[in-house]
Amino acid sequence: MEELPDILNGITKPDLFEKFKLQLQKDFGNCSINSEFVNTLVADFDSILNSIGYEIEKLNKISPNKLTGLMYRIDISEAQIKKMVNQKPDVEFNGIVAELIIKRELQKIIIKEHFKSK
């Protein structure tokens, strides 16, 4: 997965943020995972990272299989997680997964918008 340009600022753009929340709800919902937390998100990268990280932590404790299904649904590979764990050894697993989710969901939105405009 390529790095998205200026992800910290991109997530705070109102139109992109709303699409991000919808995509997040869709992917969590399609995996039968409660997505109510998405309604409380604010357009701040650290806040989003913490909220998703908390949900990942809960999910990993309650149902690791659902977490695996969510990663598959969002299109985050085990190799991507391992790579980021090696790059950021000081960051907890939940934070790493949350960051990958944010990046991938934004990437999906940007790609859809790009091809929609063509």
The first five atom37 places (N, CA, C, CB, O) and aatype in JSON, in Angstrom:
{
  "aatype": [12, 6, 6, 10, 14, 3, 9, 10, 2, 7, 9, 16, 11, 14, 3, 10, 13, 6, 11, 13, 11, 10, 5, 10, 5, 11, 3, 13, 7, 2, 4, 15, 9, 2, 15, 6, 13, 19, 2, 16, 10, 19, 0, 3, 13, 3, 15, 9, 10, 2, 15, 9, 7, 18, 6, 9, 6, 11, 10, 2, 11, 9, 15, 14, 2, 11, 10, 16, 7, 10, 12, 18, 1, 9, 3, 9, 15, 6, 0, 5, 9, 11, 11, 12, 19, 2, 5, 11, 14, 3, 19, 6, 13, 2, 7, 9, 19, 0, 6, 10, 9, 9, 11, 1, 6, 10, 5, 11, 9, 9, 9, 11, 6, 8, 13, 11, 15, 11],
  "atom_mask": [
    [1, 1, 1, 1, 1],
    [1, 1, 1, 1, 1],
    [1, 1, 1, 1, 1],
    [1, 1, 1, 1, 1],
    [1, 1, 1, 1, 1],
    [1, 1, 1, 1, 1],
    [1, 1, 1, 1, 1],
    [1, 1, 1, 1, 1],
    [1, 1, 1, 1, 1],
    [1, 1, 1, 0, 1],
    [1, 1, 1, 1, 1],
    [1, 1, 1, 1, 1],
    [1, 1, 1, 1, 1],
    [1, 1, 1, 1, 1],
    [1, 1, 1, 1, 1],
    [1, 1, 1, 1, 1],
    [1, 1, 1, 1, 1],
    [1, 1, 1, 1, 1],
    [1, 1, 1, 1, 1],
    [1, 1, 1, 1, 1],
    [1, 1, 1, 1, 1],
    [1, 1, 1, 1, 1],
    [1, 1, 1, 1, 1],
    [1, 1, 1, 1, 1],
    [1, 1, 1, 1, 1],
    [1, 1, 1, 1, 1],
    [1, 1, 1, 1, 1],
    [1, 1, 1, 1, 1],
    [1, 1, 1, 0, 1],
    [1, 1, 1, 1, 1],
    [1, 1, 1, 1, 1],
    [1, 1, 1, 1, 1],
    [1, 1, 1, 1, 1],
    [1, 1, 1, 1, 1],
    [1, 1, 1, 1, 1],
    [1, 1, 1, 1, 1],
    [1, 1, 1, 1, 1],
    [1, 1, 1, 1, 1],
    [1, 1, 1, 1, 1],
    [1, 1, 1, 1, 1],
    [1, 1, 1, 1, 1],
    [1, 1, 1, 1, 1],
    [1, 1, 1, 1, 1],
    [1, 1, 1, 1, 1],
    [1, 1, 1, 1, 1],
    [1, 1, 1, 1, 1],
    [1, 1, 1, 1, 1],
    [1, 1, 1, 1, 1],
    [1, 1, 1, 1, 1],
    [1, 1, 1, 1, 1],
    [1, 1, 1, 1, 1],
    [1, 1, 1, 1, 1],
    [1, 1, 1, 0, 1],
    [1, 1, 1, 1, 1],
    [1, 1, 1, 1, 1],
    [1, 1, 1, 1, 1],
    [1, 1, 1, 1, 1],
    [1, 1, 1, 1, 1],
    [1, 1, 1, 1, 1],
    [1, 1, 1, 1, 1],
    [1, 1, 1, 1, 1],
    [1, 1, 1, 1, 1],
    [1, 1, 1, 1, 1],
    [1, 1, 1, 1, 1],
    [1, 1, 1, 1, 1],
    [1, 1, 1, 1, 1],
    [1, 1, 1, 1, 1],
    [1, 1, 1, 1, 1],
    [1, 1, 1, 0, 1],
    [1, 1, 1, 1, 1],
    [1, 1, 1, 1, 1],
    [1, 1, 1, 1, 1],
    [1, 1, 1, 1, 1],
    [1, 1, 1, 1, 1],
    [1, 1, 1, 1, 1],
    [1, 1, 1, 1, 1],
    [1, 1, 1, 1, 1],
    [1, 1, 1, 1, 1],
    [1, 1, 1, 1, 1],
    [1, 1, 1, 1, 1],
    [1, 1, 1, 1, 1],
    [1, 1, 1, 1, 1],
    [1, 1, 1, 1, 1],
    [1, 1, 1, 1, 1],
    [1, 1, 1, 1, 1],
    [1, 1, 1, 1, 1],
    [1, 1, 1, 1, 1],
    [1, 1, 1, 1, 1],
    [1, 1, 1, 1, 1],
    [1, 1, 1, 1, 1],
    [1, 1, 1, 1, 1],
    [1, 1, 1, 1, 1],
    [1, 1, 1, 1, 1],
    [1, 1, 1, 1, 1],
    [1, 1, 1, 0, 1],
    [1, 1, 1, 1, 1],
    [1, 1, 1, 1, 1],
    [1, 1, 1, 1, 1],
    [1, 1, 1, 1, 1],
    [1, 1, 1, 1, 1],
    [1, 1, 1, 1, 1],
    [1, 1, 1, 1, 1],
    [1, 1, 1, 1, 1],
    [1, 1, 1, 1, 1],
    [1, 1, 1, 1, 1],
    [1, 1, 1, 1, 1],
    [1, 1, 1, 1, 1],
    [1, 1, 1, 1, 1],
    [1, 1, 1, 1, 1],
    [1, 1, 1, 1, 1],
    [1, 1, 1, 1, 1],
    [1, 1, 1, 1, 1],
    [1, 1, 1, 1, 1],
    [1, 1, 1, 1, 1],
    [1, 1, 1, 1, 1],
    [1, 1, 1, 1, 1],
    [1, 1, 1, 1, 1],
    [1, 1, 1, 1, 1]
  ],
  "atom_positions": [
    [[0.86, -1.17, 0.0], [0.0, 0.0, 0.0], [0.9, 1.22, 0.0], [-0.97, 0.0, 1.22], [1.77, 1.36, 0.86]],
    [[0.69, 2.08, -0.94], [1.47, 3.32, -1.0], [0.97, 4.3, 0.05], [1.39, 3.95, -2.4], [-0.2, 4.29, 0.43]],
    [[1.89, 5.14, 0.51], [1.51, 6.18, 1.46], [0.62, 7.19, 0.77], [2.77, 6.86, 2.06], [0.84, 7.56, -0.38]],
    [[-0.37, 7.64, 1.48], [-1.25, 8.67, 0.95], [-0.63, 10.03, 1.22], [-2.67, 8.58, 1.58], [-0.05, 10.24, 2.29]],
    [[-0.72, 10.95, 0.28], [-0.15, 12.27, 0.5], [-0.89, 13.01, 1.6], [-0.16, 13.09, -0.79], [-2.12, 13.13, 1.56]],
    [[-0.16, 13.5, 2.56], [-0.68, 14.38, 3.6], [-1.94, 13.84, 4.26], [-0.96, 15.73, 3.02], [-2.98, 14.5, 4.29]],
    [[-1.84, 12.64, 4.79], [-3.0, 11.97, 5.39], [-3.54, 12.74, 6.59], [-2.62, 10.56, 5.83], [-4.75, 12.75, 6.83]],
    [[-2.66, 13.39, 7.33], [-3.11, 14.13, 8.52], [-4.06, 15.26, 8.15], [-1.91, 14.69, 9.28], [-5.03, 15.5, 8.87]],
    [[-3.81, 15.94, 7.05], [-4.69, 17.01, 6.62], [-5.87, 16.49, 5.82], [-3.92, 18.02, 5.8], [-6.96, 17.06, 5.89]],
    [[-5.67, 15.43, 5.06], [-6.73, 14.89, 4.21], [-7.93, 14.44, 4.99], [0.0, 0.0, 0.0], [-9.06, 14.66, 4.57]],
    [[-7.71, 13.82, 6.13], [-8.81, 13.29, 6.92], [-9.66, 14.4, 7.52], [-8.28, 12.38, 8.02], [-10.8, 14.16, 7.91]],
    [[-9.12, 15.6, 7.61], [-9.87, 16.7, 8.22], [-10.73, 17.46, 7.22], [-8.91, 17.66, 8.89], [-11.51, 18.32, 7.62]],
    [[-10.62, 17.17, 5.94], [-11.48, 17.82, 4.95], [-12.9, 17.28, 5.11], [-10.94, 17.58, 3.49], [-13.09, 16.06, 5.06]],
    [[-13.88, 18.15, 5.28], [-15.25, 17.69, 5.6], [-15.82, 16.65, 4.63], [-16.17, 18.87, 5.64], [-16.38, 15.65, 5.07]],
    [[-15.69, 16.87, 3.34], [-16.28, 15.92, 2.39], [-15.58, 14.57, 2.45], [-16.21, 16.48, 0.97], [-16.23, 13.53, 2.39]],
    [[-14.26, 14.58, 2.56], [-13.5, 13.34, 2.64], [-13.78, 12.63, 3.96], [-11.99, 13.62, 2.49], [-13.89, 11.4, 3.99]],
    [[-13.91, 13.38, 5.03], [-14.18, 12.81, 6.35], [-15.52, 12.1, 6.37], [-14.14, 13.89, 7.42], [-15.64, 11.01, 6.94]],
    [[-16.54, 12.69, 5.78], [-17.87, 12.06, 5.75], [-17.84, 10.77, 4.93], [-18.92, 13.04, 5.17], [-18.45, 9.77, 5.31]],
    [[-17.15, 10.79, 3.82], [-17.02, 9.58, 2.99], [-16.23, 8.51, 3.73], [-16.35, 9.9, 1.64], [-16.54, 7.32, 3.63]],
    [[-15.21, 8.94, 4.46], [-14.41, 8.03, 5.27], [-15.3, 7.32, 6.31], [-13.26, 8.79, 5.97], [-15.23, 6.11, 6.48]],
    [[-16.14, 8.1, 6.99], [-17.02, 7.52, 8.01], [-18.0, 6.52, 7.38], [-17.79, 8.63, 8.74], [-18.24, 5.45, 7.95]],
    [[-18.55, 6.86, 6.22], [-19.47, 5.94, 5.54], [-18.77, 4.65, 5.14], [-20.07, 6.61, 4.31], [-19.33, 3.56, 5.29]],
    [[-17.55, 4.76, 4.62], [-16.79, 3.58, 4.21], [-16.46, 2.71, 5.42], [-15.5, 3.98, 3.48], [-16.54, 1.49, 5.34]],
    [[-16.1, 3.34, 6.51], [-15.78, 2.62, 7.73], [-17.01, 1.87, 8.26], [-15.24, 3.6, 8.8], [-16.92, 0.7, 8.64]],
    [[-18.15, 2.56, 8.27], [-19.4, 1.92, 8.72], [-19.74, 0.74, 7.82], [-20.56, 2.94, 8.72], [-20.16, -0.32, 8.3]],
    [[-19.58, 0.92, 6.54], [-19.9, -0.14, 5.58], [-19.03, -1.38, 5.83], [-19.71, 0.38, 4.13], [-19.53, -2.5, 5.9]],
    [[-17.73, -1.16, 5.95], [-16.83, -2.3, 6.12], [-17.02, -3.0, 7.47], [-15.39, -1.85, 5.98], [-17.01, -4.23, 7.53]],
    [[-17.18, -2.23, 8.54], [-17.44, -2.85, 9.84], [-18.78, -3.58, 9.81], [-17.43, -1.77, 10.97], [-18.89, -4.71, 10.27]],
    [[-19.8, -2.93, 9.25], [-21.12, -3.53, 9.18], [-21.16, -4.81, 8.37], [0.0, 0.0, 0.0], [-21.83, -5.77, 8.75]],
    [[-20.45, -4.84, 7.26], [-20.42, -6.03, 6.42], [-19.72, -7.21, 7.09], [-19.72, -5.72, 5.11], [-19.85, -8.35, 6.66]],
    [[-18.99, -6.92, 8.16], [-18.34, -7.99, 8.94], [-19.1, -8.26, 10.23], [-16.89, -7.61, 9.26], [-18.6, -8.95, 11.12]],
    [[-20.32, -7.73, 10.33], [-21.17, -7.89, 11.52], [-20.48, -7.39, 12.79], [-21.56, -9.35, 11.68], [-20.55, -8.02, 13.84]],
    [[-19.82, -6.25, 12.65], [-19.14, -5.62, 13.78], [-19.83, -4.3, 14.05], [-17.6, -5.42, 13.49], [-20.1, -3.53, 13.12]],
    [[-20.12, -4.04, 15.3], [-20.79, -2.81, 15.7], [-19.98, -1.59, 15.24], [-20.99, -2.77, 17.23], [-18.79, -1.48, 15.54]],
    [[-20.63, -0.7, 14.51], [-19.93, 0.47, 13.97], [-20.48, 1.78, 14.54], [-20.04, 0.5, 12.46], [-20.26, 2.85, 13.97]],
    [[-21.19, 1.7, 15.67], [-21.77, 2.91, 16.25], [-20.72, 3.95, 16.61], [-22.57, 2.54, 17.48], [-21.0, 5.15, 16.59]],
    [[-19.52, 3.5, 16.95], [-18.45, 4.43, 17.32], [-18.14, 5.42, 16.2], [-17.19, 3.66, 17.68], [-17.65, 6.52, 16.47]],
    [[-18.42, 5.04, 14.97], [-18.12, 5.91, 13.82], [-18.89, 7.23, 13.92], [-18.46, 5.18, 12.5], [-18.4, 8.27, 13.5]],
    [[-20.09, 7.17, 14.47], [-20.9, 8.38, 14.6], [-20.29, 9.4, 15.56], [-22.29, 8.02, 15.08], [-20.62, 10.59, 15.49]],
    [[-19.42, 8.97, 16.44], [-18.82, 9.87, 17.42], [-17.46, 10.41, 16.98], [-18.66, 9.17, 18.75], [-16.86, 11.22, 17.67]],
    [[-16.98, 9.96, 15.82], [-15.66, 10.4, 15.35], [-15.67, 11.89, 15.01], [-15.24, 9.59, 14.12], [-16.65, 12.42, 14.5]],
    [[-14.55, 12.54, 15.31], [-14.34, 13.93, 14.91], [-13.19, 13.95, 13.93], [-14.05, 14.84, 16.16], [-12.35, 13.05, 13.91]],
    [[-13.15, 14.99, 13.1], [-12.17, 15.08, 12.01], [-10.79, 15.46, 12.54], [-12.62, 16.09, 10.95], [-10.27, 16.53, 12.23]],
    [[-10.21, 14.57, 13.35], [-8.88, 14.77, 13.9], [-8.17, 13.42, 13.84], [-8.94, 15.32, 15.38], [-8.66, 12.43, 14.38]],
    [[-7.02, 13.38, 13.17], [-6.33, 12.11, 12.93], [-6.06, 11.35, 14.22], [-5.03, 12.37, 12.2], [-6.35, 10.15, 14.3]],
    [[-5.51, 12.01, 15.23], [-5.18, 11.32, 16.48], [-6.42, 10.76, 17.17], [-4.45, 12.26, 17.43], [-6.4, 9.66, 17.71]],
    [[-7.49, 11.53, 17.14], [-8.74, 11.08, 17.74], [-9.3, 9.86, 17.0], [-9.78, 12.22, 17.73], [-9.75, 8.9, 17.63]],
    [[-9.26, 9.9, 15.69], [-9.73, 8.77, 14.88], [-8.86, 7.55, 15.14], [-9.71, 9.14, 13.36], [-9.37, 6.44, 15.32]],
    [[-7.55, 7.76, 15.17], [-6.6, 6.68, 15.42], [-6.89, 6.01, 16.77], [-5.15, 7.21, 15.38], [-6.92, 4.79, 16.87]],
    [[-7.11, 6.83, 17.8], [-7.4, 6.29, 19.13], [-8.72, 5.55, 19.17], [-7.4, 7.41, 20.16], [-8.82, 4.48, 19.77]],
    [[-9.74, 6.1, 18.53], [-11.06, 5.46, 18.52], [-11.03, 4.11, 17.81], [-12.09, 6.37, 17.86], [-11.54, 3.12, 18.33]],
    [[-10.43, 4.09, 16.64], [-10.35, 2.83, 15.89], [-9.45, 1.84, 16.64], [-9.81, 3.06, 14.46], [-9.76, 0.65, 16.71]],
    [[-8.35, 2.33, 17.2], [-7.46, 1.47, 17.98], [-8.18, 0.81, 19.15], [0.0, 0.0, 0.0], [-7.98, -0.37, 19.42]],
    [[-9.01, 1.57, 19.83], [-9.8, 1.04, 20.94], [-10.76, -0.05, 20.46], [-10.58, 2.17, 21.65], [-10.89, -1.1, 21.09]],
    [[-11.42, 0.2, 19.34], [-12.35, -0.8, 18.79], [-11.6, -2.06, 18.35], [-13.13, -0.21, 17.6], [-12.11, -3.17, 18.53]],
    [[-10.42, -1.89, 17.8], [-9.61, -3.04, 17.38], [-9.19, -3.86, 18.61], [-8.36, -2.58, 16.59], [-9.22, -5.09, 18.58]],
    [[-8.81, -3.17, 19.67], [-8.42, -3.85, 20.91], [-9.58, -4.69, 21.45], [-7.96, -2.83, 21.97], [-9.39, -5.85, 21.82]],
    [[-10.79, -4.09, 21.51], [-11.97, -4.82, 21.98], [-12.25, -6.03, 21.09], [-13.2, -3.9, 22.03], [-12.49, -7.13, 21.57]],
    [[-12.22, -5.79, 19.79], [-12.52, -6.85, 18.84], [-11.51, -7.99, 18.93], [-12.54, -6.29, 17.42], [-11.89, -9.16, 18.85]],
    [[-10.25, -7.66, 19.1], [-9.19, -8.67, 19.19], [-9.38, -9.54, 20.43], [-7.81, -8.0, 19.22], [-9.07, -10.73, 20.4]],
    [[-9.89, -8.97, 21.5], [-10.13, -9.73, 22.73], [-11.38, -10.59, 22.62], [-10.25, -8.79, 23.93], [-11.4, -11.74, 23.06]],
    [[-12.43, -10.03, 22.04], [-13.72, -10.71, 21.98], [-13.79, -11.73, 20.85], [-14.83, -9.7, 21.81], [-14.26, -12.86, 21.04]],
    [[-13.33, -11.33, 19.66], [-13.47, -12.19, 18.48], [-12.33, -11.96, 17.49], [-14.82, -11.95, 17.8], [-12.49, -11.21, 16.52]],
    [[-11.18, -12.59, 17.71], [-10.06, -12.44, 16.77], [-10.42, -12.82, 15.33], [-8.9, -13.27, 17.24], [-9.87, -12.27, 14.38]],
    [[-11.35, -13.77, 15.19], [-11.76, -14.18, 13.84], [-12.47, -13.05, 13.1], [-12.68, -15.41, 13.9], [-12.31, -12.88, 11.9]],
    [[-13.27, -12.27, 13.84], [-13.94, -11.12, 13.22], [-12.91, -10.07, 12.82], [-15.0, -10.51, 14.17], [-13.06, -9.41, 11.8]],
    [[-11.88, -9.92, 13.63], [-10.82, -8.96, 13.29], [-10.13, -9.4, 12.01], [-9.79, -8.84, 14.45], [-9.85, -8.57, 11.14]],
    [[-9.85, -10.68, 11.89], [-9.24, -11.21, 10.67], [-10.15, -10.96, 9.47], [-8.95, -12.72, 10.82], [-9.69, -10.58, 8.39]],
    [[-11.44, -11.18, 9.66], [-12.41, -10.93, 8.58], [-12.45, -9.46, 8.18], [0.0, 0.0, 0.0], [-12.57, -9.13, 7.0]],
    [[-12.36, -8.58, 9.18], [-12.36, -7.15, 8.91], [-11.12, -6.74, 8.11], [-12.42, -6.35, 10.22], [-11.2, -5.95, 7.17]],
    [[-9.98, -7.3, 8.49], [-8.74, -6.98, 7.76], [-8.85, -7.44, 6.31], [-7.51, -7.65, 8.44], [-8.41, -6.75, 5.39]],
    [[-9.44, -8.6, 6.1], [-9.66, -9.12, 4.75], [-10.6, -8.2, 3.98], [-10.21, -10.55, 4.8], [-10.36, -7.87, 2.82]],
    [[-11.69, -7.8, 4.63], [-12.7, -6.94, 4.0], [-12.11, -5.59, 3.6], [-13.89, -6.73, 4.94], [-12.37, -5.09, 2.51]],
    [[-11.32, -5.02, 4.48], [-10.73, -3.71, 4.21], [-9.56, -3.83, 3.24], [-10.27, -3.05, 5.52], [-9.19, -2.85, 2.58]],
    [[-8.99, -5.01, 3.15], [-7.85, -5.29, 2.26], [-6.53, -4.86, 2.89], [-8.04, -4.58, 0.9], [-5.76, -4.1, 2.32]],
    [[-6.31, -5.38, 4.09], [-5.05, -5.18, 4.78], [-4.45, -6.57, 5.01], [-5.24, -4.4, 6.14], [-5.07, -7.42, 5.64]],
    [[-3.26, -6.78, 4.49], [-2.65, -8.1, 4.57], [-1.82, -8.27, 5.85], [-1.77, -8.34, 3.36], [-1.43, -7.3, 6.49]],
    [[-1.59, -9.51, 6.17], [-0.73, -9.83, 7.32], [0.68, -9.28, 7.08], [-0.69, -11.37, 7.56], [1.34, -8.83, 8.02]],
    [[1.13, -9.33, 5.84], [2.46, -8.81, 5.5], [2.56, -7.31, 5.77], [2.79, -9.11, 4.03], [3.59, -6.83, 6.24]],
    [[1.5, -6.57, 5.47], [1.49, -5.14, 5.74], [1.58, -4.86, 7.24], [0.22, -4.48, 5.15], [2.3, -3.96, 7.68]],
    [[0.85, -5.65, 8.01], [0.88, -5.48, 9.46], [2.27, -5.8, 10.0], [-0.18, -6.39, 10.13], [2.82, -5.04, 10.8]],
    [[2.83, -6.9, 9.56], [4.18, -7.29, 10.02], [5.21, -6.23, 9.66], [4.59, -8.63, 9.41], [6.07, -5.89, 10.47]],
    [[5.13, -5.71, 8.44], [6.06, -4.68, 7.99], [5.98, -3.44, 8.89], [5.78, -4.3, 6.53], [7.0, -2.89, 9.3]],
    [[4.76, -3.02, 9.19], [4.59, -1.83, 10.01], [5.01, -2.09, 11.46], [3.14, -1.36, 9.95], [5.53, -1.19, 12.12]],
    [[4.78, -3.3, 11.96], [5.23, -3.65, 13.3], [6.75, -3.52, 13.38], [4.78, -5.1, 13.67], [7.29, -3.03, 14.37]],
    [[7.44, -3.96, 12.34], [8.9, -3.85, 12.3], [9.36, -2.39, 12.18], [9.46, -4.66, 11.14], [10.38, -2.01, 12.75]],
    [[8.61, -1.58, 11.43], [8.96, -0.18, 11.25], [8.68, 0.66, 12.49], [8.21, 0.39, 10.07], [9.37, 1.64, 12.76]],
    [[7.67, 0.26, 13.24], [7.24, 1.03, 14.42], [7.17, 0.13, 15.65], [5.86, 1.71, 14.16], [6.07, -0.14, 16.15]],
    [[8.32, -0.33, 16.14], [8.29, -1.27, 17.27], [7.73, -0.67, 18.57], [9.68, -1.77, 17.52], [7.35, -1.42, 19.48]],
    [[7.68, 0.64, 18.67], [7.18, 1.29, 19.89], [5.65, 1.43, 19.88], [7.81, 2.66, 20.05], [5.06, 1.75, 20.92]],
    [[5.01, 1.19, 18.75], [3.57, 1.36, 18.63], [2.87, 0.03, 18.9], [3.18, 1.91, 17.22], [3.3, -1.02, 18.42]],
    [[1.79, 0.09, 19.68], [1.02, -1.12, 19.98], [0.34, -1.65, 18.72], [-0.03, -0.83, 21.07], [0.09, -0.91, 17.77]],
    [[0.05, -2.94, 18.74], [-0.62, -3.61, 17.62], [-1.89, -2.88, 17.2], [-0.94, -5.06, 17.99], [-2.13, -2.68, 16.01]],
    [[-2.7, -2.49, 18.18], [-3.99, -1.84, 17.88], [-3.78, -0.53, 17.13], [-4.77, -1.58, 19.17], [-4.54, -0.21, 16.22]],
    [[-2.77, 0.23, 17.5], [-2.47, 1.48, 16.83], [-2.0, 1.27, 15.4], [0.0, 0.0, 0.0], [-2.34, 2.03, 14.5]],
    [[-1.22, 0.23, 15.22], [-0.73, -0.1, 13.87], [-1.89, -0.49, 12.97], [0.3, -1.24, 13.92], [-1.99, 0.0, 11.84]],
    [[-2.75, -1.35, 13.46], [-3.91, -1.78, 12.66], [-4.82, -0.59, 12.38], [-4.69, -2.91, 13.39], [-5.34, -0.45, 11.27]],
    [[-5.03, 0.25, 13.39], [-5.89, 1.43, 13.21], [-5.32, 2.35, 12.13], [-6.04, 2.2, 14.53], [-6.08, 2.85, 11.29]],
    [[-4.02, 2.58, 12.14], [-3.41, 3.44, 11.12], [-3.55, 2.83, 9.73], [-1.93, 3.67, 11.44], [-3.84, 3.54, 8.76]],
    [[-3.35, 1.53, 9.63], [-3.51, 0.87, 8.33], [-4.95, 0.95, 7.84], [-3.07, -0.6, 8.43], [-5.2, 1.12, 6.65]],
    [[-5.9, 0.83, 8.76], [-7.32, 0.94, 8.39], [-7.6, 2.34, 7.85], [-8.24, 0.62, 9.61], [-8.23, 2.49, 6.8]],
    [[-7.14, 3.36, 8.55], [-7.37, 4.74, 8.11], [-6.79, 4.95, 6.72], [-6.75, 5.74, 9.11], [-7.46, 5.49, 5.84]],
    [[-5.56, 4.55, 6.53], [-4.9, 4.75, 5.23], [-5.62, 4.01, 4.12], [-3.46, 4.29, 5.3], [-5.82, 4.56, 3.03]],
    [[-6.0, 2.76, 4.37], [-6.64, 1.98, 3.32], [-8.04, 2.5, 2.99], [-6.73, 0.51, 3.74], [-8.43, 2.55, 1.83]],
    [[-8.79, 2.89, 4.02], [-10.13, 3.42, 3.77], [-10.04, 4.73, 2.97], [-10.88, 3.66, 5.1], [-10.82, 4.94, 2.04]],
    [[-9.1, 5.59, 3.31], [-8.92, 6.83, 2.55], [-8.48, 6.54, 1.13], [-7.88, 7.74, 3.24], [-8.93, 7.19, 0.18]],
    [[-7.61, 5.56, 0.99], [-7.15, 5.18, -0.34], [-8.32, 4.71, -1.2], [-6.07, 4.07, -0.24], [-8.41, 5.08, -2.37]],
    [[-9.21, 3.91, -0.64], [-10.39, 3.45, -1.38], [-11.24, 4.63, -1.85], [-11.25, 2.51, -0.5], [-11.69, 4.67, -2.99]],
    [[-11.44, 5.59, -0.96], [-12.27, 6.76, -1.28], [-11.63, 7.57, -2.4], [-12.49, 7.64, -0.04], [-12.31, 7.97, -3.35]],
    [[-10.35, 7.83, -2.29], [-9.64, 8.63, -3.29], [-9.66, 7.94, -4.65], [-8.19, 8.89, -2.85], [-9.85, 8.59, -5.68]],
    [[-9.48, 6.63, -4.66], [-9.51, 5.88, -5.92], [-10.9, 5.94, -6.54], [-9.08, 4.41, -5.69], [-11.04, 6.15, -7.74]],
    [[-11.95, 5.75, -5.71], [-13.32, 5.82, -6.23], [-13.61, 7.2, -6.82], [-14.34, 5.51, -5.11], [-14.19, 7.31, -7.9]],
    [[-13.19, 8.24, -6.12], [-13.43, 9.61, -6.59], [-12.68, 9.88, -7.9], [-13.0, 10.63, -5.5], [-13.18, 10.54, -8.81]],
    [[-11.47, 9.35, -7.98], [-10.66, 9.54, -9.18], [-11.34, 8.93, -10.4], [-9.28, 8.94, -8.99], [-11.43, 9.56, -11.46]],
    [[-11.82, 7.69, -10.25], [-12.43, 7.02, -11.39], [-13.85, 7.49, -11.65], [-12.42, 5.55, -11.18], [-14.35, 7.37, -12.77]],
    [[-14.51, 8.01, -10.62], [-15.86, 8.56, -10.81], [-15.81, 9.82, -11.68], [-16.51, 8.87, -9.44], [-16.72, 10.08, -12.46]],
    [[-14.75, 10.59, -11.53], [-14.63, 11.85, -12.27], [-14.17, 11.65, -13.71], [-13.68, 12.77, -11.56], [-14.18, 12.61, -14.49]],
    [[-13.78, 10.46, -14.08], [-13.31, 10.21, -15.45], [-14.42, 9.76, -16.34], [-12.19, 9.18, -15.47], [-14.2, 9.51, -17.53]]
  ]
}
